[in-house]
Amino acid sequence: MHDLLPMPVVANLSSDNVLDLAALGDLALATYIPVGGIEDDDEVYIYPNWRGCGPSGAVFDDAGSMVPLDRDQVKPEGMPVSITNLLLKSLDQGWVFYSYSLEINGTRTEESARRFFYVGKRPQKVALLPVAQVRGAHDLHIDADTISDNFLTVVVLPYENMTAGDVVTFVWQGYTATGTARPVIKSVIELVKEQVGQALEFTIQKGQVTIIKNGKAEISYSITYADDTKPVTQSIVQTFNIKASLTPFLPAIEIPGVIGYLDPSQYTQGLKLSVNNYGAIQAGDYIVLYAMAPRAGRSTSIVMPVDASTVDRGTFHALLEYQWLLDNTAQDVVFTYQFSRLGAAGASLPLPVNINKERKVTEFPHVPRATPGNEGEGELAANIAVNGIDIEIPAEVELFASDSVHVRFNQEGETGYYLGLNNPDNQRSFTVPMEAVAPNIGKKVQVYYQITPAGTTIPLVSPAYTLTVLDLGSGQVIAPICTKPASSGRLSKRAVMAVEVAEFTQNKFMFFQAGLWVKVYASVSGVKTYFRGTALQGVQVSSEEAVEEKLIISINKDYVNGIAINNKMVVGAEISFDGGEEYKQFDTVSLTVVE
């Protein structure tokens, strides 16, 4: 058997041959086609062969694209070919066969060896239920003298596939200092819909703890499922010493810029709590962050399983909802966190914080050239925004000279995100540049202004103004023009053979700039062949093309020669203004092929 061309190279594959979409985020997938052994004067075209299958059997194939070899782009791994993130997300929990063939000086090679890989990490089963936690207990010690209420709270963490009707039974087995077993205490909760996905709380009377001081307590729980055909699941037993711990508590949570007081209006997107890892952290731990409020029913908790990424990152994060801050305005609250696993547990020192309102930002941003709709909404034609969008802070909003002010499009990490300072001559005005407008063409963008008072790091954020940037319309991106041989309406095969190419020019259009992604294709009877980019990915406009204000696309003579006389060849451009996530089709040119 003769040797096959080597497999394409796929970046980011794990050791178990999986493409982790979470790690990839919103980026395109980098792949490389090996092109070693090709001579400098060879004319080479690459034909990627992507065969994808979704988890339900849906087909996600691309076997008709063509990528011209650009020797200036070749890396040690080969010629880069990007796969769009949107296609990959459609394949989550599916798999791919990926190969290619080459056309070298007009001769097509056989298909290369195929690379197989899975898309999306497969869920792993957890062998055991997490141990129960005792709120306030540290280093597996419960200090009976520090129980502030008349009861001790035990927390059972959410488990997979929690269902209304499940019965969770908590068991407390106490032993005195002499080892004498006390009567078992059991407590039962039958889950209702509102409890699904939430931590469950059980209480033990303080007297039951005090009576076993210097002894120990064993705690566990079991689950009887609403579907009574399934077996009862039993947790592992965690043992606590009933005496004060001699180990220092973990450091308290820190909130940047917050010392005893917190203004909820500065956290409309939620309060992010970041904590440096405790020294004993291990994958498989469970962390619970508690936000304790004085009013009944207002406390909350956030459960965070620890995996290898948490350990490697060195910090863990939780987001407390803005609504919780509002619900506890004018209250003194306490933030703490605890971790647990079999044979280990720890608790942090408390962080007391007073939540109160002060300065408010309630006015929407003003977009002068937008056509207003409902309150806080408007729309703007893309051709009006080609030189940028003016944004203003209304006069009713209080500003101080010491304030730092910014305008923001969308949330950080989202497509079309932009954050910019005010104009130098006016603290209330901003101009969002064309480069930041382009990714939002044809989309709704959330526009904010934010004010950061001197001495603080957390900005006051305005309500979101929803601005619809309308799509470019017909005629605003002109169709490509056949410039070699110069043709209009009819394309002569003889003329193409004479100049050995059909060359098309895509002239500058609105928002034309370096970095824009563009595909150009020719189609006959609806079948597209790409001559710039592929069906999956366009090619970015280079800085040289941006200066020349045009794109040159060459359609090889063999393609034209293969079109039957009097058939129409349609040439068009597909343009992505948002980094390759979405391509928009614009006006095309249709040429009748003649002798």
ZIGI-V797797 format. One line per field, one symbol per residue. ss: DSSP state (H for helix, E for strand, L for the rest). phi: phi as a letter, one per 20 degrees, with the letter a starting at -180 (. if undefined). burial: 1 if it has 16 or more other C-alpha atoms within 10 Angstrom, else 0. A space follows every 10 residues. Layout:
BEGIN
ss=???
phi=???
burial=???
END
This chain:
BEGIN
ss=LLLLLLLLEE LLELLLLEEL HHHHLLLLEE EEELLLLLLL LLLEEEEEEE EEELLLLLEE EELLLLEELL HHHLELLEEE EEELHHHHHH LLLEEEEEEE EEEELLEELL LLLLEEEEEL LLLLLLLLLL LLEELLLELL ELLHHHLLLL EEEEEELLLL LLLLLLEEEE EEEEELLLLL ELLLEEEEEE LLHHHLLLLE EEEEEHHHHH LLLLLEEEEE EEEELLLLLL LLEELLLEEE ELLLLLLLLE LLLELLLLLL EEEHHHLLLL EEEEEELLLL LLLLLEEEEE EELLLLLLLE EEEEELLHHH HHHLEEEEEE LHHHHHHLLL EEEEEEEEEE ELLEEEEELL EEEEEELLLL LLLLLELLLL EELLLLEEEE LLLLLLLLEE EELLLLLLLL LLLEEEEEEL LLLLLLLEEE ELLLLLLLEE EELHHHHHLL LLEEEEEEEE EELLLLLLLE ELLLEEEEEL LLLLLLLLLL EEEELEELLE EEHHHHHHHL EEEEEEELLL LLLLLLEEEE EEEELLEEEE EELLLLLLEE LLHHHHHHLE EEEEEEHHHH HLLLLLLEEE EEEEEELLLL LLLEELLLEE EEEEL
phi=.ffegfffed fmfefemcee ffffmeffee ccdfcfneff efeccddfcd cdcffenfec dbcdeccffd ffefdgfqef cedfffffff egmdbbdcba cdddlndeff fffeedbedn fefdfefcff ffddfnfclm cdeffdffee bdddddfgdf mgbgofddde cddecffenf fegfddbcce fdgfefndfd dcccggffeg fdgmdbcdca bccdfgefee ffddffeddc eeafeeegff fffddgndcn cbeffecfeo eeddcfgffe fbgofcdced dedfefmdfb bcecfecfff fffnbccbde fgfffffdfm cedcdbbccb bfnbabceff debeebecfd cdeffddgef efcfgmcacb ffffefdoce ccegffefcd gefdccdcdm egnefnfbcb fffgebfedc cefggefgfd fmcededcdc ddfgncddfe dffeeedeef ffefnecffg dedbfgbbnc cefgffffem adddddfgcg mfafnfecdc cdcclneece dcmcfebedf ffffffffma ddcddfffff feefgmfedd dbddcdednn fcddecgddd ceecg
burial=0000111111 0100000111 1000011110 1111100000 0001111111 1111000001 1100111110 0000001111 1111101111 1111111111 1110000000 1111111111 1000000011 1111111111 1111001000 1111111110 0110111111 1111110000 0000000011 1000010111 1101010111 1111111011 1111100000 0000111111 1111000011 1110100000 0111111101 1010101100 1100111111 1110000000 1111010001 1000010101 0101110110 1111111111 1001111111 1111110000 1011111001 0000011111 1110111111 1110000000 0011111111 1000111111 1100001111 1111111111 1101111111 1110000111 1111111111 1100001111 1101101001 1110111001 1111111101 1111011111 1100000111 1111111111 1000110011 1111101001 1010000111 1111111111 1010011111 11110
END
